[in-house]
Amino acid sequence: MASSELKKNLLFSCVENKELIDAMVGDESKSMRKKPSAILELRLFDSFLTQNEQIRFWILNLYQGKSSGDTLSSVFNYNAAGIKWKSLGLPLLPLIEFAIDEQKFIDKDEFDKDSITSNLIDYLIQLKNNFMENSNDERDSDVKYKKCLETLEFFIDVLKKGDQKIPFVMIYRFFKDYWDILKDSAYSFKVLSDLASMQKGWRNDNYSRFGLACCLRDLDGYLLE
């Protein structure tokens, strides 16, 4: 039995909208032999969660206690699952921008220090190697490609020093600035997945959940059902 505490009054902006919704819900209720409340509940779920099972999984986890970092890590790792170390090609730049924006609310020293050196450095090295293997004369002469490679080498050197500091914002911005160059490599998203999971102190409030959920809903149509 539904609890009375779960009831919500639905207020419409005009009579015409109410009559239209009532008619459509009434038709489906009689045709499908479902309660109007069950139909409205399903429509709300599909609207907020989408009908894509993977996106529903991410958004539900976000609202059931997973941090933004855990959710970002899962999305980035999912995109790294292409063949031959290619990414799946999902348009995840808005999620990187979300991560950058959230950095101003996070204590930069709050992260899992035990998980720094191994995977993150390995994936950065693999990304560098992958980057160099796919180079050509045209790329080698391009200033942007050279700068990208130099920045990768800088991050590897910083992390190898083991001074227990990670330039989170710089790395996120690196992937944003060089998105066109790095978006096709699975190693890019392995790095991003590790980065998001090891950082602690992600916000868990109305604004962060809403912002990330919007980014996730925008992926609908790009993921297989």
C-alpha positions in Angstrom: 0.0 0.0 0.0 1.4 3.4 -0.9 2.2 5.7 2.0 0.3 8.9 2.3 3.6 10.6 2.9 4.6 9.8 -0.7 1.7 11.6 -2.2 2.4 14.8 -4.2 -0.1 17.3 -5.6 0.6 18.0 -9.2 -0.2 21.6 -10.1 -0.6 22.6 -13.7 0.2 25.9 -15.3 -3.2 26.1 -17.0 -6.5 24.2 -17.3 -5.7 23.1 -20.9 -2.6 21.3 -19.9 -4.4 19.5 -17.1 -7.2 18.4 -19.4 -4.7 17.2 -22.0 -2.7 15.1 -19.5 -5.9 13.8 -17.9 -7.2 12.6 -21.3 -3.9 11.0 -22.3 -3.4 9.3 -19.0 -7.0 8.2 -19.0 -6.7 6.6 -22.4 -3.6 4.7 -21.5 -5.1 3.7 -18.1 -8.2 2.1 -19.7 -6.3 0.6 -22.7 -3.5 -0.9 -20.6 -5.5 -1.5 -17.4 -3.1 0.4 -15.3 -3.7 2.9 -12.6 -3.2 6.6 -13.6 -0.8 7.1 -10.8 1.4 4.2 -12.0 1.4 5.6 -15.5 2.5 9.1 -14.3 5.2 7.5 -12.1 6.6 5.6 -15.0 6.6 8.7 -17.2 8.5 10.6 -14.5 11.0 7.9 -14.1 11.6 7.7 -17.9 11.9 11.5 -18.0 14.4 11.8 -15.1 16.3 8.5 -15.7 15.8 8.0 -19.5 14.9 4.6 -20.9 18.6 3.7 -21.5 19.5 1.0 -18.9 23.1 2.2 -18.5 22.2 5.8 -18.0 19.5 4.8 -15.5 22.1 2.8 -13.6 24.4 5.7 -13.3 21.7 8.2 -12.3 20.2 5.8 -9.8 23.6 5.1 -8.2 24.2 8.9 -8.0 20.9 9.4 -6.1 21.4 6.3 -4.0 24.7 7.3 -2.4 27.5 7.1 -4.9 29.6 10.2 -5.2 30.0 12.3 -8.3 33.6 11.0 -8.5 32.4 7.3 -8.4 29.9 8.1 -11.1 32.3 9.9 -13.3 34.9 7.1 -12.9 32.3 4.6 -14.0 31.3 6.6 -17.1 34.9 7.2 -18.1 35.8 3.6 -17.6 32.8 2.5 -19.7 34.0 4.7 -22.6 37.4 3.0 -22.4 35.9 -0.3 -23.4 36.4 0.0 -27.2 38.4 -2.5 -29.2 42.2 -2.3 -29.7 42.4 0.4 -27.0 40.1 2.7 -28.8 37.4 4.6 -26.8 33.8 4.1 -27.6 33.7 7.7 -28.8 31.0 9.0 -26.4 30.8 12.8 -26.2 32.1 13.1 -22.6 33.6 16.6 -22.8 30.7 18.1 -20.7 31.6 15.6 -18.0 35.2 16.7 -18.0 34.0 20.3 -17.8 31.7 19.3 -14.9 34.7 17.7 -13.1 36.7 20.9 -13.6 33.9 23.1 -12.3 33.6 20.9 -9.2 37.2 21.3 -8.3 36.6 24.6 -6.5 34.5 22.7 -4.0 37.0 19.9 -3.3 40.0 19.9 -0.9 42.8 19.3 -3.4 44.8 17.3 -0.7 41.9 14.9 -0.1 42.5 11.8 -2.2 43.4 8.1 -1.9 47.2 8.3 -1.6 47.5 4.5 -1.9 46.3 4.5 -5.4 48.4 7.2 -6.9 51.5 5.8 -8.5 50.6 2.5 -10.1 47.6 2.6 -12.4 47.5 6.4 -13.0 51.2 6.6 -14.1 51.0 3.4 -16.1 47.9 4.7 -18.0 49.6 8.1 -18.7 52.7 6.2 -20.0 50.5 4.0 -22.2 48.7 7.1 -23.4 52.0 8.7 -24.3 53.2 5.6 -26.1 49.9 5.3 -28.0 50.1 8.9 -28.9 53.6 8.5 -30.3 52.8 5.3 -32.2 50.0 7.1 -34.1 52.2 10.1 -34.9 53.1 11.1 -38.4 55.1 13.8 -40.1 52.1 16.2 -40.2 51.4 15.7 -36.5 55.0 15.9 -35.5 55.3 19.4 -37.1 52.0 20.6 -35.4 52.6 22.8 -32.4 49.5 21.6 -30.6 50.6 18.0 -30.9 54.0 18.8 -29.6 52.6 20.7 -26.7 50.3 17.8 -25.9 53.2 15.4 -25.8 55.3 17.7 -23.6 52.4 18.1 -21.1 51.9 14.3 -20.9 55.6 13.9 -20.1 55.4 16.7 -17.5 52.5 14.9 -15.7 54.4 11.6 -15.7 57.5 13.2 -14.3 55.4 15.0 -11.5 53.7 11.8 -10.5 56.9 9.7 -10.6 58.5 12.1 -8.0 56.0 10.7 -5.5 55.6 13.9 -3.5 52.0 12.9 -2.8 50.5 15.8 -4.8 48.3 15.4 -7.9 47.5 18.4 -10.2 43.9 17.4 -10.6 42.7 20.6 -12.2 45.6 20.7 -14.6 45.1 17.1 -15.8 41.3 17.6 -16.3 42.0 20.8 -18.2 44.6 19.0 -20.3 42.0 16.6 -21.5 39.6 19.4 -22.2 42.2 21.5 -24.1 43.4 18.5 -26.2 40.1 16.8 -26.5 40.2 16.5 -30.3 43.6 14.8 -30.0 43.0 12.5 -27.0 39.3 11.5 -27.2 39.8 8.4 -29.4 42.2 6.6 -27.0 40.9 4.3 -24.3 43.9 5.2 -22.2 42.6 8.8 -21.9 39.5 7.5 -20.2 41.5 5.1 -18.0 43.4 8.0 -16.7 40.3 10.1 -16.2 38.5 7.1 -14.5 41.4 6.7 -12.0 41.6 10.4 -11.4 37.9 10.7 -10.5 37.9 7.6 -8.3 41.0 8.5 -6.2 39.9 12.0 -5.5 37.8 12.4 -2.3 35.5 15.1 -1.1 33.2 15.4 -4.1 30.1 17.4 -3.4 26.9 15.5 -2.8 24.2 18.2 -2.9 21.3 19.4 -5.1 23.5 21.4 -7.5 26.1 18.7 -8.1 23.6 15.9 -8.5 21.4 17.9 -10.8 24.4 19.1 -12.9 25.9 15.6 -13.4 22.4 14.0 -14.0 21.9 16.5 -16.8 25.2 15.5 -18.4 24.3 11.9 -18.1 20.8 12.4 -19.7 22.5 14.1 -22.6 24.2 10.9 -23.4 20.9 9.3 -24.3 21.0 8.3 -28.0 24.7 7.7 -28.0 24.7 4.5 -25.9 23.4 1.2 -27.1 20.1 0.1 -25.4 
